Amino acid sequence: MTTTPAPVEIAAGVYRVPSQLGVRRIAQWLVLGDDGVVLIDSGVAGTVREQIVPALRALGRGPEEIVEVAISHADVDHYGGNAELRELAPRARIRCGVADRPLIESWARIGSEARYGWYPQHGLAYDEATMRWLRDAAGPDTALDGVLREGDEIGAGGAVLRVVELPGHTAGHLGFVVGDCAIVVDALLENGLYDVDDERISPPIYVTADGYRRSVAKIEALAPARLETAHYPELTGSDVAEFVARSGEFADDLERIVREQLAAGPRTVAEIATAAEAELGPFPEMGIELARSVGAHLDDLTEAGIARPAEGTPPTWAAA
């Protein structure tokens, strides 16, 4: 990680903590209250010491004042600092969305059964170096203190964040609304993720296509004046609506490609993903994750009776 820039106030008492993780932007958020501090996301292992503590010091506060932590979703770059929080912020209550809790609490589950372990059944896998990095970034398994649901409010005697459920990227992804600002973290991923030079490098990834579309519609209906994400520059004004629209358009384009591939004959996930990257890419880093979004569309199309799984290793799908 690089040196943490100064925290940026995005609403009264609410601060974005920007930094860089590899070649990508990343951010966490702090809410300063009279009775303590709220933190959204703990980053990877090391983030709390290297990014959050210096940001708090710059704001005249300390980690021991953190009383509430909301983890937006089950990805290691958003929960890997949880063990550090137990040490540095012993009063903190750490919570997340219902569906993501088992994954956040257990590397065995997220690494082998779900999310990072989804690919081998389809003849795909992260390379060994990436899996090692993911495991290290996740930090030690850390039990959480509970869950957050739609409409819950979190605060510490100051600004109050309203919880909104934004499934799709993960099944239990959460967002947070304060005033006319929506902190949606990774709920929407536009046409892909970019490096700090604004070169697109990775595809949007979601585990449920229907959930992703519902989150697009929910954020569109919220019509926030400011949209906060973890990996993109801050968005305001007309840029917000354009970002939300492009996120939905990508999902529509990917479903169209999936349908076209199925109409041409039985296809594996990898074959459909290769065709999709040829049209929607390239994605030079983490391109494998496009396959997970393909899988999300296949699940929805199968449930709707439009696609059907066929026997084989790896499995194939065909038009029903």
N, C-alpha and C positions, 0 to 999 in steps of 0.2 A: 504494500500500500504506500501511497505517497503522503506527504504532510497534509493534514486536514486544513482546508481553507476555512475562513471565518464562517460561523453559522449565519444563515440567512433567515431573517424574520419573514414568514409568509402570511401570518395572521397575528393578531394581538396575542403575544405570549407563546406562539408556535414557531419553531425554528427548524429549518432543513439543515442537516449536517452533510454536506457534499464531500465526496472523496473519490478516489479512483481505485478500482480493483482490476489488476492487470491492465488491459487496454480499454476497459469499460468504465463509464461513470457508475456511481452507486450512491445511495443516500439513505440515511435514517432521519428520524424526526424526534424533536424534543418539545414537550409542552411544559412550560414553567408555571407552577402554581404556588400559592401561599403555603400550602400544606405538603409540598413535595414536587416531584418531577415525574412526568410520564414519558416513556420511551416507546417509539414504534420501531420495531426490528432491532436485532442485536448483531446483524452482519455475520461475517465468518468468525471463526476462532481468532482472537486477537483484536477484533474491531473495537470492543468495548475499551480496552486499554489504550489502543493506538488512535482511535477516532472520537469515541463518545466522551471519555474522560477529559481530553484536552478541550473539546467543545464546551463541556459543562464549565470547566475552569474559566474559559473565555467569557462565559455568561455569568460568572460569579457564583456558580453552584458546584456541587460535588456529587460523585456517584452514590454516596450514602443517602442522598435525598431522593433517589429513584424509588417510587412506591408502586408504580404500575408499569407493566411492560406488555405491549400488544404485539404479538408476532403475526405478521400479515399472512404468511403461508409457508408451506413445507418445501423450501429450497434452502440449501446450506448457506447461501449468501444472505439469508434473512433470519436464520435462527442459530447459526453456529457459535455465537457469543453467549449463549444462555448459561453455560457453566461459569463463565467469568462473572456474569451478573450475580450468581449465587454467592460468589466470593466478595465482590466489590459493592454490591447493593443488596445486603441481606434482608432489607425490608420489602424488596420488590415482589409483587405478585405477578407471575408470568402466565399469560393466557393466549389462546389462539382460537381459530375456528374449529368447530366440532370435528369435521371430517379429517382435518390435517393433524390433529393431536397425536394419534398413534405413530404417524410418520416422523414428526418432530422429536418425539421422545425416544425413538429407537432407530439407530443406524441400520440394524439388521433388517428392519422392515423397509425403510426407504431405499436402502442400498441393494436389496436383493429381491424384495417382493413387489415393490411399487416404485414409481417415478424412475429412479436410476437403474432399477433392475427389470424394467418392463421389456427391454429390447431383445435379450437373448432368445426369447421364444419365437422371435421373428428373424433369427439369423443375423442380428445386429448387436453391437455392444460398443460402449465407450472404450477408448484405448486404455491401457493400464495406467499410464501417467495421469490421465484425466480422473480415473477412479481413485487413484491415490490422493490426488488433490481434493476431490470431493470428500473423501473420508476425513482427511486432516481438517478441512474447512468446517466440517460439521461439529467438531469438538466432541468432548465426552457426552454420552447420553445424559440428559437432564430431565427429570420429571417436571411437568408443568403444574400449575396451581388451579387450573380450571379452563373454561372455554368462554368465548364471546359469541353473541348471536345478534342477528338483525335488530336494530333499535337500541341495543345497549349503549350506555354512555360511560365514558372514562374521562377522568380529570383529577386535579389535585388542588382544588380551591382556586381555580382560575378559568382558563379556556376549557371548554368541554367538547370532546370529540364524540360524534354519533357514529356507531358502527353500522356498516352496510355490508351485506354478504355479496361477494362478487365472484361466484364460481366460474370455472372454465380453465384458467391457467393451472390451478389445482382445484380439487373438489371443495376445499374449505377456505378458499382465499377470502380475505377481509379487506375492506377499504374503510376510510374514515372521513367524515365530513365535519368541517368547522366553518361556520359562516358561509361565505360563497366560495370556499376552497374545498376541493375533493382530493384527498390523498389516496390514489388508487394503486400505488406501488407497481405490481406486475400484472394487474388484472387485464390491461390492454397492452398489446405489443406491436401496434401499427403494422408496418411491413417487415419488421424484423428489428433486431438489436444492432446498435451502432457502436463503433469505438469512439475515442475522444476526438478523433479527427473527422467524425461524422461519416465514416465509411461503413456501410452496412456489412455485418459479419455473420450474424446468426439469424435463424428463422424464428418467427413466433411459435411458441409451444403452448398447447392447451390439452387437457386430458378429457374434457367434455366439450364438444362443439356446441351443443345446445346451451350449456352453461355459459360459454364464452359469448355467444350471441345475446343471451339474456343480460349479461353484464354490460355489453355494448349498449343495449337499449336502456338499461337502468342509468348508466352514466350520461347518456344522451338526454334522458328525461330530467336528470338533476341539473343539467346545463350550468355547470360551475363556471365562475369567472376565471378561476385558476385551477389547473390540473397538475397535481404533483405525482410524479412517477419516480421509480428508483433508478432507472437507467437512461432517462432522456433529460434534456434541458427543461427547465420550467416552462410551462405552457400557459398563455393567457390570451384573452380576446378570441378572435376568430381561429387562432391556431388550435384551440381546444376542440372545437367542433370538427375541424379537419382531421385531427389526430384520431378522434373517436370514429369518424366515418371511414378512414383508411383501415382501421382495425377491423371493422365489420366487412369491408370490401375484400380484405385478404382472406377471411374465412369463407366468403362466398366464392372467391376464385378457387380456393383449394378444394371446396366441395365439388365445384364444377369439374375440376380435373379428375377427382376421384371417380365421379360418375362416368366421365368419358373413358377412363381406363377400364372400369368394370364392363362397360358396353363393348369394349374391344376383346374381352375374354378374361379368363381367370387371372388374377394378379396377386402377388404377395405385397405386403406392406412396403418392403424395400423397393420393389419395382414401381409402385405408385409414387413413392417419395422421390425416386430418381426422376421420373417424368415431371413431377411437380417442381423440383428444383430447377430443371431445365427451363421452365417457363417463368417461375417466380423468383429464382435465385440470381446469381450464385450466393451460397452461404459458406464462406471459407472456414469458419470456425463453428463447431458444434452443429454442423449440418445434419447430423444424425437425429437431432431433435425434431426435424420436420416430420420424421416418421411417426413420432408420437401424436402429432396433430392429425396426420393421416389416419392413424388408428382411432382417434376420437370421432372422425367423420364416419369411418366404417362402422363403429359401434352404433352411431345414431341411424345410419342408413339400414343396418341390419335390423334394428328395433322397429324401424318403420316398414320393414318388409321390402325394401328396395334393393338390398344386397343380401347375399347369403354366404356364410362361410363354407368352404369346401375342404375335404380331407387333404392332408399332405403335411410335409415338414420341410421348410416352415409352412404355416397355414396360408391358404389362398382364399380370396373372395371373388365372387362372380355376381353379375346382375341377377336379381331374383326374377 
